[in-house]
Amino acid sequence: MGTAEMAGKKLTVVQMLPALEGGGVERGTLEVARALMHAGHRSIVISAGGRMVEQLLTQGSEHLCRDVGHKSLFTARHIWFLRRYLQENQVDILHLRSRLPAWIGYLAWKGMPVGQRPHLVTTVHGLYSVKRYSAIMNCGEKVIAVSETVRKYLVANYPRLDQSRVVVIPRGIDADAFPYGYQAPQAWLDSWYQEYPQLKNQQVLTLPGRITRLKGHHDFIDLIATLHKSGQRIYGIIVGGEDKRRKRYAEEVGRHIADAGLNDYIVMTGARFDIKAIYSVSDIVLSLSSKPESFGRSVLEALSLGRPVVGYDYGGAGELLRILYPHGGVPSGQASLLPEKVMGILQGGSEPVADGHPYELSVMLDTTISLYESLCDTAPDGYSSR
């Protein structure tokens, strides 16, 4: 328990991000908001809104609808409003979670009298391109890195960043939501195999993630095509929503499946809300992003259930594999090694995934709230990193 809470101080915390439509950043924002409410603090989220707002409000937080993530000069008008809002509400912590909202939040904060400024926290959720626009994520009094991968990236690319301000707080998942050995209920199985009867009693590989080029769908299709050429009757599931801005890419993936003669062997489910059940009927989950990512939540979710994961050994996904399932790592970009790795696991040539991991959601939340509280034990001192 932090000293601020022991002293009975109720904190007001504002988190800023572009929108609340869905995704890892949004999910983490709601998780922290819920933890703040449970700890007796006031939680406010500023965003352009979205389908997750209702859940946020149900949890007891407040939502201020402002389009702080729209890439337009008109977005700057929010600076003056936000400055007044932070002062009027005596905000203790301003937590910035995305680059454009961070610029708006920072400029509003910078223009406040020193004694009235909230403490400033940023979270680096991605391995952003190294440029001045991205450097705003280093402006926090404390800079949260969501993995050791992100911390190393900051050290390598921002030598002027005071490393004592960087705090690694890995993302976490609820162990109760992804329990080891989970089996989907029979009713779900009946419905699933009614929709996809070709998958029943087959060996299945699953690639989760939105339908964007980053996620490695072409490598996944090539993997299954290679296995078929070697006489292995393997099926594939591509789980993820189609990005409205990238319809051509989704069509490209569909053509690749057809050209490879795999229409009967690879299904594209679209966006699903039953990913845990889908993992449970998958023999192996794949992580094939073409660029290193900051954490790799799908890798952790699958491993938490006890499902093997094969993925490129870089970025946050590689970090998780090295710690939790080293056998699943493949050198980055070495797609030609995937078939042998996959078949080795399918044929029982590796140790099972171990039960338990250190990436608990409760640890992430407790550490974040404690960070807020410890900052509020100190008076604003005019801190600025820029």
Summary of the structure (lengths in Angstrom):
residues: 386
radius of gyration: 22.3
end to end distance: 32.0
largest distance: 70.7
contacts: 1271
relative contact order: 0.13
helix: 46%
strand: 16%
